[in-house]
Amino acid sequence: EARAARERAERGARLLTAIEALRVPEDLRFRMGKELFYPTDWQAVGDAWERAFAAADLPVLELPVERAGARLAELDDAPAVAAALDEWSLALRNAGALDEARHVDAVARAADPDPVRARVRTWIADEDVASLRAFAEEADPAELYPATLHLIGNTLGLAGDEALAVRVLAAGFTRHPGDFPMAVSLARWSLREQDTARAVAAYRAALALRPTNVEMHHELANLLVQDGDLAAARPLYARALELAPDDGHLWMHQGNTLLRLGDAAAAAEALARAVELVPHEFLAHDNLAYALEALERYEEALAAANRAIELRPEVPNPYGTRASCYRALGRLREAADDRRRLCEMMPDEPYHPYQLGFLLRELGDHDEARDVWTRLRALDPSIQDVATMLGELWLHEGRADEAVPHLRDAVELAPDDPVARALLGGALLETGAAAEALGHLARARELGPPSPALARQVEEWSAQAAAAAEGAGPR
């Protein structure tokens, strides 16, 4: 009998060790509000649970409920094993194996008759959130095993009560500071509650418990990036890549962070590796194009931008990168085509019509440039360059009367801009306001025209304005 007792104790201890290795945080279907990079294969998790119990001579799914429960009840820490069965049941439910999940639930009840834990199991299985919420408001974490507290927290969070989920998990983790799954769920629900400080602390606690866990490095680094702490995120990505060098999403996020830190060369290397590993990931191609453009590797940037556009033609970003590359390569017509497309995709964004106007002016399409900038002035009248350039186009077309209002606005927006002052002086001269023109031209001369050509033009206009003001006749 003593030998049998020792064997049961050893078997129970081995089983609990196996259980701790099997417990995983529930897949809550979110990662920073973005794509799930580490989806859980719940069928594989369920199979692993089954093998662990079978290895301890407890083939739970093969035994009748009463017999399985009786054999588990013989173990020294039967309630802890029964609490673990709750997580096995969850894995089976997530895998769609509902009959097996109900069988495991029944075995847990048979092995652990405690009335409090029995009620909790029933509420979780029946998705009775109201009863679970009322219980959680008053529960003492000391009464429950960590696996049960973990399930309560996640169930409440998934039911929409994220604040209570955080309270339950925080209390549970305070009571059980070595429970890795609870630390992870606390971090994730804290993140959903926008409690960044608590989320960071929970992630760091999880990493302290499992320092080689790639997912925790990745999620914490993503959170730090989201919080603006790029420097702290960088070594986390680097460590995660040491542990998982073929993880394409890690390479992508590291590349994105390096890009934001201003290291375009290192970013391009990381993102190039990312597109090899996750070739269908739009963001990797999009940011690779941006990094390559920053390095003036325009042909390579074009290829990356084109691939991003193939993957997500509805997203504006790569068209902007491609337009910039076309312009740098002297392919102005193609650059203008992309800027037109961006104006259609983002009608309230002033940057693209701003750039399109300059392209059209360079191409000699002054009428379209004027139309584009006129619409832009209506959208955002505060852009001084546009007021200046629009005035210049009208003046070039011999329409000084149309030029003057835009150039007055330009001078009002930037009183010390010598170009706007000079052009306003020239336009006023054309409309016969020679005396006012002289004042603006004199100010332009004081400020210093930025080019020899404009300096000569200012001198010519000044002489003509002086002559006109003295009654020597019009220009």
Protein Blocks (a to p, Z undefined) as FASTA:
>chain_A
ZZmmmmmmmmmmmmmmmmmmmpccddehiaehiacfbbcdfklmmmmmmmmmmmnopafk
lpcfklmmmmmmmpmklmlmmmmmmmmmmmmmmnopamlmmmmmmmmmmmmmcfklmmmm
mmmmnopaklmmmmmmmpcfklpcfklmmmmmmmmmmnopamlmmmmmmmmmmmmmmbmk
lmmmmmmmmmmnopaklmmmmmmmmmmmmmmbmklmmmmmmmmmmnopamlmmmmmmmmm
mmmmmlmklmmmmmmmmmmnopaklmmmmmmmmmmmmmmlmklmmmmmmmmmmnopaklm
mmmmmmmmmmmmmbmklmmmmmmmmmmnopamlmmmmmmmmmmmmmmbmklmmmmmmmmm
mnopamlmmmmmmmmmmmmmmbmklmmmmmmmmmmnopaklmmmmmmmmmmmmmmlmklm
mmmmmmmmmnopamlmmmmmmmmmmnopabfklmmmmmmmmmmmmmmmnonapZZ
